[in-house]
Amino acid sequence: MHLFFVVISTVFADDMNVTVRGYFDLSQGVFVLIDYFLFIITIINLVREHKLIKMITWVFIFIGFIIGLIEIGQYFGYDILGPNLENFKFYLKSFIAQQKV
């Protein structure tokens, strides 16, 4: 179902370039979304023990919780990642610009 809606949203997108490649900062294009789907299918097919499935689920929930806390802090103006992330984005953009020359 996920893959179906990814393809449908790609077909009916207004900006095909953004749909396929994603935004520069996020890079959540159609190929990344299809990779998420393939990753989940791979985990479902490789993991057979209920205990391991439960552990993987709790790891994803924990990671999501931590990311949620970071995002709530950023919403209220406290960025735990600080200016280091902005510096990284600046250097990455500079690096990509140099490669295009």
ChimeraX attribute file (.defattr): number of C-alpha atoms within 10 A of each C-alpha:
attribute: neighborCount
match mode: 1-to-1
recipient: residues
	/A:1	6
	/A:2	11
	/A:3	15
	/A:4	10
	/A:5	10
	/A:6	17
	/A:7	14
	/A:8	11
	/A:9	13
	/A:10	18
	/A:11	11
	/A:12	10
	/A:13	13
	/A:14	10
	/A:15	9
	/A:16	14
	/A:17	12
	/A:18	16
	/A:19	20
	/A:20	17
	/A:21	15
	/A:22	16
	/A:23	12
	/A:24	11
	/A:25	8
	/A:26	8
	/A:27	15
	/A:28	15
	/A:29	19
	/A:30	20
	/A:31	15
	/A:32	14
	/A:33	17
	/A:34	15
	/A:35	12
	/A:36	14
	/A:37	15
	/A:38	13
	/A:39	12
	/A:40	11
	/A:41	11
	/A:42	11
	/A:43	12
	/A:44	11
	/A:45	9
	/A:46	9
	/A:47	12
	/A:48	10
	/A:49	8
	/A:50	9
	/A:51	10
	/A:52	11
	/A:53	14
	/A:54	10
	/A:55	11
	/A:56	14
	/A:57	12
	/A:58	12
	/A:59	12
	/A:60	11
	/A:61	12
	/A:62	12
	/A:63	12
	/A:64	12
	/A:65	12
	/A:66	12
	/A:67	12
	/A:68	12
	/A:69	13
	/A:70	15
	/A:71	15
	/A:72	13
	/A:73	13
	/A:74	14
	/A:75	10
	/A:76	8
	/A:77	9
	/A:78	12
	/A:79	14
	/A:80	13
	/A:81	10
	/A:82	10
	/A:83	10
	/A:84	10
	/A:85	12
	/A:86	11
	/A:87	11
	/A:88	11
	/A:89	14
	/A:90	11
	/A:91	12
	/A:92	12
	/A:93	14
	/A:94	11
	/A:95	11
	/A:96	10
	/A:97	10
	/A:98	9
	/A:99	8
	/A:100	6
	/A:101	5
